[in-house]
Amino acid sequence: MTRPPPPGTPRARIPGPQQPPPTYPQIRPGLWKRCLWGGLALWVLTALVTYATRNTTLLPTLILLGSFLMPVTFVLWAYERHGRDLGVSVILGCFLTGGTLGVLGASLMEYYLVHPSLWMFVGVGLIEEAVKVAALMFVLRRQVRIRGIRAGLVLGATVGFGFAALESSGYAFNAALSTHGIDLRALLQTEILRGVLAPFGHGLWTAIIGGVLLSYRRPNGRFHFTAPVIGTYLGVALLHALWDSTHGIAVWLVAQLTSGGLSKELFAQGFIPRPTEQQAHLFTLFSVGGLVAVALFGVAWVRSLARRDPSWRNTP
């Protein structure tokens, strides 16, 4: 007959089943919010100090903060909400390597293949979307396990945002240069405009083609260029071309409605000489309305792809 131990005797504790450590690093929720507001505060502070001191050595800091703020914020949001299991190294590879290769490839191909014409923006759309897809495939060439719509949406957007960040920094640098020295106002205006439009451009388009591409990726890691993949690529390139040509289309519509005609040269130049007040209002309406229409179509396309993948709703 066993007797209970006397009071105060320490008892051995049998450890319960332990959960295996996660295969991906844990981050506190809301990191993307802290990055957004903290980065915005630093950008505003840098702009104020640069304006007050006229210190040109601050221009690289101002350009990089403004160009990378929104793309990095959206990549962090996508990683935190839907891509933690993909791994930080893949995210960084897609953003830095994929974005850089995309910019370099697009610059080379556009230099040799694209010339001023009515179809110039179609060529730009086809080239830039092709090089971003190629960059995504290059980064994922050894990541055989990564496939599916959700992974394609997250990583495709990451490549696109890396491309957008580097491209925006170049546009901001060009805007700052003028014949009279550094144009700080043009630099700030460029960064604000491209920062606001960043979520509806390269990141959105590459997310669409990335989602479809990885949904048809074979288990052995090979990419399968099916008819839906090719059709999606052409559709995304068309969205890209419409986005870039919205300015010229708005000029054409205004001229058709107010003067009854427009030459090809005027369409290519993208402005109306000595516009009336009515023409100015119509141009603003058509140009802004065109961008909104293209953005809404792209967002609806992404949402339709996300609904097809049940894991999109089950991620953290």
Secondary structure in CASP SS format (residue, H / E / C, confidence):
PFRMAT SS
TARGET T0000
AUTHOR 0000-0000-0000
METHOD secondary structure of the structure
MODEL  1
M C 1.00
T C 1.00
R C 1.00
P C 1.00
P C 1.00
P C 1.00
P C 1.00
G C 1.00
T C 1.00
P C 1.00
R C 1.00
A C 1.00
R C 1.00
I C 1.00
P C 1.00
G C 1.00
P C 1.00
Q C 1.00
Q C 1.00
P C 1.00
P C 1.00
P C 1.00
T C 1.00
Y C 1.00
P C 1.00
Q C 1.00
I C 1.00
R C 1.00
P C 1.00
G C 1.00
L H 1.00
W H 1.00
K H 1.00
R H 1.00
C H 1.00
L H 1.00
W H 1.00
G H 1.00
G H 1.00
L H 1.00
A H 1.00
L H 1.00
W H 1.00
V H 1.00
L H 1.00
T H 1.00
A H 1.00
L H 1.00
V H 1.00
T H 1.00
Y H 1.00
A H 1.00
T H 1.00
R C 1.00
N C 1.00
T H 1.00
T H 1.00
L H 1.00
L H 1.00
P H 1.00
T H 1.00
L H 1.00
I H 1.00
L H 1.00
L H 1.00
G H 1.00
S H 1.00
F H 1.00
L H 1.00
M H 1.00
P H 1.00
V H 1.00
T H 1.00
F H 1.00
V H 1.00
L H 1.00
W H 1.00
A H 1.00
Y H 1.00
E H 1.00
R H 1.00
H H 1.00
G C 1.00
R H 1.00
D H 1.00
L H 1.00
G C 1.00
V H 1.00
S H 1.00
V H 1.00
I H 1.00
L H 1.00
G H 1.00
C H 1.00
F H 1.00
L H 1.00
T H 1.00
G H 1.00
G H 1.00
T H 1.00
L H 1.00
G H 1.00
V H 1.00
L H 1.00
G H 1.00
A H 1.00
S H 1.00
L H 1.00
M H 1.00
E H 1.00
Y H 1.00
Y H 1.00
L H 1.00
V C 1.00
H C 1.00
P C 1.00
S C 1.00
L C 1.00
W C 1.00
M H 1.00
F H 1.00
V H 1.00
G H 1.00
V H 1.00
G H 1.00
L H 1.00
I H 1.00
E H 1.00
E H 1.00
A H 1.00
V H 1.00
K H 1.00
V H 1.00
A H 1.00
A H 1.00
L H 1.00
M H 1.00
F H 1.00
V H 1.00
L C 1.00
R C 1.00
R C 1.00
Q C 1.00
V C 1.00
R C 1.00
I C 1.00
R C 1.00
G C 1.00
I H 1.00
R H 1.00
A H 1.00
G H 1.00
L H 1.00
V H 1.00
L H 1.00
G H 1.00
A H 1.00
T H 1.00
V H 1.00
G H 1.00
F H 1.00
G H 1.00
F H 1.00
A H 1.00
A H 1.00
L H 1.00
E H 1.00
S H 1.00
S H 1.00
G H 1.00
Y H 1.00
A H 1.00
F H 1.00
N H 1.00
A H 1.00
A H 1.00
L E 1.00
S E 1.00
T C 1.00
H C 1.00
G E 1.00
I E 1.00
D C 1.00
L H 1.00
R H 1.00
A H 1.00
L H 1.00
L H 1.00
Q H 1.00
T H 1.00
E H 1.00
I H 1.00
L H 1.00
R H 1.00
G H 1.00
V H 1.00
L H 1.00
A H 1.00
P H 1.00
F H 1.00
G C 1.00
H H 1.00
G H 1.00
L H 1.00
W H 1.00
T H 1.00
A H 1.00
I H 1.00
I H 1.00
G H 1.00
G H 1.00
V H 1.00
L H 1.00
L H 1.00
S H 1.00
Y C 1.00
R C 1.00
R C 1.00
P C 1.00
N C 1.00
G C 1.00
R C 1.00
F C 1.00
H C 1.00
F C 1.00
T C 1.00
A H 1.00
P H 1.00
V H 1.00
I H 1.00
G H 1.00
T H 1.00
Y H 1.00
L H 1.00
G H 1.00
V H 1.00
A H 1.00
L H 1.00
L H 1.00
H H 1.00
A H 1.00
L H 1.00
W H 1.00
D H 1.00
S H 1.00
T H 1.00
H H 1.00
G H 1.00
I H 1.00
A H 1.00
V H 1.00
W H 1.00
L H 1.00
V H 1.00
A H 1.00
Q H 1.00
L H 1.00
T H 1.00
S C 1.00
G C 1.00
G C 1.00
L C 1.00
S C 1.00
K H 1.00
E H 1.00
L H 1.00
F H 1.00
A H 1.00
Q H 1.00
G C 1.00
F C 1.00
I C 1.00
P C 1.00
R C 1.00
P C 1.00
T C 1.00
E H 1.00
Q H 1.00
Q H 1.00
A H 1.00
H H 1.00
L H 1.00
F H 1.00
T H 1.00
L H 1.00
F H 1.00
S H 1.00
V H 1.00
G H 1.00
G H 1.00
L H 1.00
V H 1.00
A H 1.00
V H 1.00
A H 1.00
L H 1.00
F H 1.00
G H 1.00
V H 1.00
A H 1.00
W H 1.00
V H 1.00
R H 1.00
S H 1.00
L H 1.00
A H 1.00
R H 1.00
R H 1.00
D C 1.00
P C 1.00
S H 1.00
W H 1.00
R H 1.00
N H 1.00
T C 1.00
P C 1.00
END
